[in-house]
């Protein structure tokens, strides 16, 4: 009986592990065959991305429209932004301290071509903000490349529907039904996960297996070691704060599927459906997880924040810039912007690197060097980005409940 329960609880996770192991093996011993399998991995990701836009819209808008208390929704949103900012600052400061101690000059030994020119003056912030939060036409919202404008629309629809009360109830029912339908569709797509992840890992090993070399190697090792410790120890502390030992056990008992999906797809958005299911098993209330998980997939990226710190230090060491206290504070601020704000912009990784160049005045020739870092840290960064939303949701659920109880007295 115990074996049956264990098989039911962990059978799919074990199947994912086996499929990934098979993919790694194929990529190592048969590179040409692995490349031929890539379309199967792309098929799995495409199916996920096809459903992401309606899933995000229906889950956010229905959660807000169905919220039992406007005060509770406002409380959840306030606590959510606080938790997102808190964990981002902690990730940036800790990684900066560790990197300065272990590898203060990650870009040492790399020589840029002579005659590089400084960047032109950065364009105005206002046009960038307009492009970040809006689109030029409604059809552009129907794309995973416009997730932040889509989320803002979903929030607005949910608030407007809720404010209409009886008049908005028919649409509220449609939104709830739509959320349930697309969650079920995601469940169907996840049946293809073993095959898709196997194919994706096989092709990825062929592409990136020999790129960790030269001056980059030490920086990458430091990133992966620190990120692994942050994942294991940092998330454990966060989970404990969310509800003591019981919350800690619930968190780690249901983390394997989201972790494997994040590593296999290198996409926070592709991991979001699995996170929604895992956070429910972790005890996160529906009104919390349906808002926090989709928004976290875009705005909450501790792995990218840590990567931003590494990229800035890498570029600063290329040009022998002194690590003054003022610049260290700027490193933290820019890294948080790279992880939190730039994640919401199409081609966010590239925009984050351009932000680093603009903020510190690095020449354009620095861009490809930073882009290589993005590629090689992507799996671990995605692991932190995606799975961090679950532990954040647990903290938000507890702390918003505490503030709600305090408000009752």
N, C-alpha and C positions, 0 to 999 in steps of 0.2 A: 504493500500500500504506500509506504514511504517513497519507494522508487517511482511509483506512478505519479505521486505529487511532485517530486523533484523533476521528473521528465516534463510534466505539464508546465512547471514554473520556468524551467531553464532550457527546455528542449530547443526552442527557436533560437535562443542565444547561442547554444552550443552549435547549432546548425550554421549560424552566421560565422562563428569562429572557424569551423571546419571549411566553409566555403572560402574564407579569406586566406586560410593556410594553403588551400589548393591553388588559389590564384597566385600567391607568392611563389609557390613551387613552379607553376607553369611559366611565370615570368622569368624565373632564373634559368630553367633548363630548356625552355623552348620560346625564345623571344619572338620569333616570327609568328608562331601560333598565338602568342599572347596579344600581339598587335591585331591579329584577325578577330580576336574576341572583343576588341574595344566597342564595336557597335552594340553589343549586348549590354555593356555597362552604360553606354550613352542612352540606350532605350530605357533602362531603369530610371536614370536621372531625368530624362525628358518627361516621362510619365509623372514623376514627382513634381517637376516644375510646371507641368500643365495644370495641376490641381492646386498649386500653392496660392495663386491669386484669388480664386473664389473661396478657398478655405480660409485665408486670412480675412477677407472681407466679411464673410458670414459669421465666423467665430467672434471677431471683435464687435461688429455691429449688433449681433444678437445678444452677446453678453452685456453690453451697455444698455440696450433697449429693454432687456429683461431684468435688469438690476433691481433688487427690491428696495434699495435706498440710495438716493442721490448722494447723501453724505458718505455712505460706504464706498461708492465708486470713486468719489473725490479723495477719500482717505487712501484707498488702494493706489491710486495714481500718484499721490504725494509720496507715500512710502516707497513705491516702485522707483521713482526718480532718485530718491535718496539712497536706496540700496544700490542702484546701478552706479551712481557717482562714487559711493563709498568703496565698492569693490574695485572700481577702475583706479581710484587714487591709491589704494593699497597695492594693487598689482604693479602700478607704475613706480611707486616709491621703493618697494621691495626689490623689484628687478633692477632698478637703477643702482641701489646699494650693492647688490650681489655682483652685477656686471662690473662695477667700478673696482671691486675687490679682486675678482677672479680674472677679468679680461678687460682692463680699462681702455685698450686700443685694439678693438677687433679688426679694424681696417689697416693695421700696420703692415707694410710690405707690399701693398698694392700701389703702383705708380700710374697716375693718369697721364694721358697724352699732354704734351706741352701746348701752350697757346689756348687753354680753355678760357672762356669768357664768363663773367658773372651773369646771373639771371637778370632779366629785365624786371622792372618794378611790378610787383604782384597786382593783379587786377582787383577791382573794388570788391569788398565783401558782400555788398548788397546784391549784385547780380548773381553771385554764387548762392546766396541764401534763397533767392527766388527760384533758381534752378533746382535747389535741393528739395524745397517743400511744395513745389507746384509743377504741373506739366502744361504744355501749350494747348493740348486738346484732350478730350475725354478718352478716346481710344488708347492714348499713351499710358493711361492708368492701368490698362489691362495687360501689364507686363511685370515680370518679377524685377525688372530694372528700375521700376518706379514704386518700390515698396513703401517708402515713407509717405509720398502723396496719397497712395492707396489707403494706408492706415489712417491718415488724417480724414479722408473721406468716410471710411468705415466708422470712425469715432463720431464724426458729424452726423451721419445717418442714424447711428444708435442714439445719440443725444436728442436729435429732432424727433425720432420715433417715440422715444420715451416721454418727451415733453407733451406730445399730443394725446397721451393717455388713451381714452376709448377709440379715438380716431386712428391712432397709430397701432392699435392692437392687431388688426389684420396683417399689417406688414411685419410686426414683431413675430407673429406666428410663422410667416414665410421665412424670416431670417433664422429662426430657431430650426425650422425644418431643413433649410439649406445647409446650416452648419452640420446637422446630423448626417445628411446625405453625403457631404464631401468628406467627412470623417470616415464614413463607411467606404467610400471610394478609395481613400488612402489605405485602408485596411486591405482592400483587394490588391492594390499595387504592391504592398509589402510582401505578398506571397512570392513576388519575383526578386525579393531582396537577396536571397542566397546566390542565385545565378548572376544577378547584376553586380553584386559586390565582388564575387569571384572574378568576373571579367574585368571590372574596373581596377582591382588590385593587380591583376596580371599585367595589364597594359601600363599601369603607373610605375611598376618596378622597372620595366624596360626603359621608361623615359627618364627616371630620376636616380636610378641605382648607382651611377658612377659620378654624381655631381658634387658629393661632399669631399672636397680636396682643397689643397693649397691653403691660402690665407683665410679662407672661409671656415675651415674645419673646426677650429677651436671655438669660434663664435657660435656655430651651430650646436656643438656639444654643450656649451654653456646654456644655450637657450633650451634645449631639450631636457637637460638635467633639471634646470630651475623650474621649467613648466611642469615636469612630472612631479616635482616636490610640491609645487603650488596646487596641482590637481589633487594629489593625495592628501596633503596636510592642510592646505588652505581651505579646500572644499569641506574637509572633515570639520574644521573649526566652524565654518559657516553653518553646516548642517547641525552641529551641536547647539549653536546659538538659536537655531530655528526650533528647537524642541528637545534639547538634552540628548541622552543616549538613544531614546526611542526614535527620534527623528534621524539621528546619525545612522542607525541600522536600516531604517526605511529607505534612506537615500541611497546607500551603497547596495542594497538588495535589488534595486531596480535601475541601476546605472549602466549595466552592460549593453543592452540594446542601443540606447542613445550614443554611448561611447563608440561602439563599433560602427554605427551608421555615420557618425561624424568623421571617424578616421577613414572610412571607405569612400565617402562622397566628397569630403573636403568642402562641405557646404552647410552653413547654419540653417539655411532655408530648407534644404532637403532633410535635415534632422528634425525640423520643427514638428512634423506630425508624430514622430516617435517620442519626442519630448512631451507632447500633450498627453499621450497615453502613460508615459512613465511618471509624470508629475501627478496624474490622478492616482496612480498606485502609491505614490509617496504621501498621499493625504492632502494635497493642495486642493482647496475648494474650486469648484468650476468657475465662479465669477472671477477668481484671482488668476487661474492658469490661462483662461481664454483671453485675457488681456496681456498678462506678463510674458507668456511664451512667444506669441507673435511679435510683440514689440521688442522683446529681448533679442530675437533673431536678427534684428536690424541694428539696435542701439546698444546692446550690452555685449562687449567683445573684449574680455580680459586678455585673451590670447593675442589679439591684435594690438592691444595697449603694450604688452610686454615686447612684442615684435617691433613696435614703434620706438621704444626705448633703444633696442638693439640697433635699429637702422640709424637713428640719430647719432649714437655713439660711434657707429661704424663710419659714418660720413665725417663726423668731427675729427676722428683720428686720421682720416685721409688728408685733411687739410691742416692738421696739427693745431687745432683750436684749443685754447686753454679751457679747462673745465672749471670756470669760475662759479661761485654760488648762484649768481643771476642766471647763467646759462643752464645750470642744473635744474633750477626751477622751471625754466623754459622747456627743457627736455621733458619734464613730467607733463607740463601743460600740452605741448604738441603731441606727445604720445597718446594722451587721453583723447584729443581731437581726432587723431588718426584712427583710434579704435572705436570711438563712440559716434562721432559726427560723420566721418568719411565712410563708415559702413553703410550709411543710408543713401549714398550717392552712387549712380551707375558707374561701373568700373572703379569702385571705391578703393581698391588696393592701389591702383595707379594714382588716383587723386590724393591718397594719403601720402604717397611718396613725393608728389609734386608739392604738397603742403610743406613737407620737411625741407625741400629745396628752397621754397619761397621764404619760409620762416627764418632759415639760417643763412640764406644767400649763397647756397652751394650752386656750382655751375651745372648746366644740363647734362654734362657727361657723367654726372653722379647717378643719374636715374637708372640706367641698366644695372649698375652694381647693386642698388637697393632692390631692384626687381628680382634679381637672383635670390636674394635673401627671402623675399616673399614666397617664392616658389618652394624653397627648400624647408621653410618652417611651416608651410601651409597645413599639413596634417595635424601637428600638435597644436597649432594656433586654433584651428577649427574645433579640436577636441575641447579646449578651454572655452572658446566662444559659445559653442552650442550647449554643452553640458552645464556650464555655469548658469544658464537660465533656469535650470531645475532647482538648484540650491538657492538661487535668488528668489524664486517663487515661494519656496518654503519659508524663507525669512520674511518675505513680504506678507504672506498669509498670517504668520504669527504676530508680527509687529502691527499690522493693520488691525488685527483682532484685539490686541492690547489697547491700542489707541481708541478703538470703538468702545471697549469696556470702560476705559477711563472717562470717556465722554458721557457715559450713562450716569455717573455719580455727581 
